[in-house]
């Protein structure tokens, strides 16, 4: 049933609502997105996408394709965020497309992160990992797919609820469930990664692989930080402080992800992850030769 309650949300006093067929009565973001952040998002993620595309062919690390796809999705997301800023912040289509691409992109980053561990296990020795590399890869990718479907459904329903001026509580709870599941599954992955790195520390935490391994760990934690932020943001509800203040989005969504993708540019796995055909003894011998 349509709710006739007064408007509950942000209305930009400097941007009158066009009241078009695709416009919500309020700005669903909780603020009008800033031009500067939108431009930074498009420019920085475009640079990283170009670099990752080059590195993908340069090192022939096809397993790392998801990261390039994710970076491109970030570009698209921030383009639509700019459309919200410049053309119509009330437009539901702009919001849903922006939200979809920016929320989905880190799923591809996570998939790339899972593949790095899978390749490392094959190269350095399966005895160091609690699970087989294929099990790790497909278990966590499947978990992310399930979590993503739930999140997309929840966010689309939030947009519909705001447009119809009905309560967004139930859609927000659906989104919250998807994010909680994603945070939990990623935490399990981080624990498995920690076990693997500890057991293989004679190869991964010394010599030529030390800095690269630490960079990989830092990028992984940055992506996880962003996921935790999204969970905390959603738990506060549609009109919560974290969602209605862009500074939190900039500090805990944009910044961790942009740093992570550039870390993977600087420490691209093609530069340091051993080939899956390399034997552990060969990896250790190469490490000894460089020291």
DARA-V451562 format. One record per pair of residues at least 6 apart in sequence whose ideal C-beta (glycine too) atoms are under 7 Angstrom apart, sorted by the first residue. I is the first residue (numbers start at 1). J is the second residue. Records with the same first field share a line. If there is no record, write none. Layout:
# DARA-V451562
I=J ; J
This chain:
# DARA-V451562
2=164 ; 165 ; 166
3=165 ; 166 ; 167
7=25 ; 26
8=239
9=26 ; 27 ; 239
10=26 ; 27 ; 30 ; 31 ; 244
11=17 ; 26 ; 27
12=27 ; 32 ; 89
15=32 ; 89
17=23 ; 25 ; 90
18=88 ; 90
22=91 ; 92 ; 93
23=88 ; 90 ; 91 ; 92
24=90 ; 92 ; 162 ; 163
25=165
26=162
27=89 ; 90
28=95 ; 159 ; 162
29=89 ; 95
30=239 ; 243 ; 244
31=244 ; 246
32=85 ; 89
33=81 ; 84 ; 85 ; 89 ; 246
34=85 ; 246
35=85
37=246 ; 250 ; 254
38=78 ; 81 ; 82 ; 85
39=82
41=74 ; 78 ; 81 ; 254
42=75 ; 78 ; 79 ; 82
44=258
45=71 ; 74 ; 75 ; 78 ; 258
46=75
48=71 ; 261 ; 262 ; 265
49=68 ; 71 ; 72 ; 75
51=265
52=67 ; 68 ; 71 ; 265
53=68
55=268 ; 270
56=64 ; 65 ; 68
58=270
59=268 ; 270
61=269 ; 270
63=115 ; 119
64=112 ; 115 ; 269
66=108 ; 111 ; 112
67=108 ; 109 ; 112 ; 264
69=108
70=105 ; 106 ; 108 ; 109
71=261
73=101 ; 104 ; 105 ; 108
74=102 ; 105 ; 257
76=101
77=98 ; 101 ; 102 ; 105
80=94 ; 97 ; 98
81=98
83=94
84=91 ; 94 ; 95 ; 98
88=94
92=159 ; 163
95=159
96=155 ; 156 ; 159
99=155
100=152
103=151 ; 155
104=148
106=223 ; 226 ; 227 ; 257
107=144 ; 148
109=223 ; 260
110=144 ; 186 ; 223
111=141 ; 144
113=220 ; 223
114=136 ; 137 ; 140 ; 141 ; 189
115=137
116=216 ; 269 ; 273
117=136 ; 193 ; 196
118=133 ; 136 ; 137
119=273 ; 276
120=273
121=128 ; 129 ; 133 ; 196
122=133 ; 276
123=274 ; 275 ; 276 ; 278 ; 283
124=200 ; 203 ; 274 ; 280 ; 283
125=200 ; 280
126=132 ; 133
128=196 ; 199 ; 200
129=196
130=192 ; 195
131=192
136=192
140=185 ; 189
143=185
144=182
146=181
147=178 ; 181 ; 182 ; 185
150=174 ; 177 ; 178
151=175 ; 178 ; 179
153=174
154=171 ; 172 ; 174 ; 175 ; 178
155=175
157=171 ; 174
158=168 ; 171 ; 172 ; 175 ; 238
161=167 ; 168 ; 171
162=168
168=238
172=234 ; 237 ; 238
175=234
176=234 ; 235
179=230 ; 231 ; 234
180=231
182=227
183=227 ; 228 ; 231
186=224 ; 227
190=220 ; 224
193=220
197=204 ; 205 ; 213
203=209 ; 280 ; 283 ; 284 ; 287
204=213
205=213
207=287 ; 290 ; 291
208=287 ; 290
209=272 ; 287
212=267 ; 272
215=263 ; 267
216=267
218=263
219=260 ; 263 ; 264
222=256 ; 259 ; 260
223=256 ; 257 ; 260
225=252 ; 256
226=252 ; 253 ; 256 ; 257
229=252 ; 253
232=242
233=240 ; 242 ; 243
236=242 ; 243
242=248
274=283
